[in-house]
Amino acid sequence: MTNKMDSFSIDNYIVRIYRWDNDNPRRLVGVVEQVGLQGKLAFHNLDELWTILSSARSKLPRKKGR
């Protein structure tokens, strides 16, 4: 019997939001880092943030030695 948790992995992210619009909460500006990986990706709205988080493994460069 295969445990469903065997194929499940959790990624950790640091999301820094620098600006947001109180009148339009979907408008925000910041950067995303994935813990254990090198590099940051900027976002300029909620849709860009979601795109980064949903595909971050392929976009953020790996740290050397890992």
Secondary structure, DSSP 8 states (H G I E B T S, - for coil): ---GGGG-----EEEEEEEEETTEEEEEEEEEEETTB---EEESSHHHHHHHHHSHHHHS-B-TT-
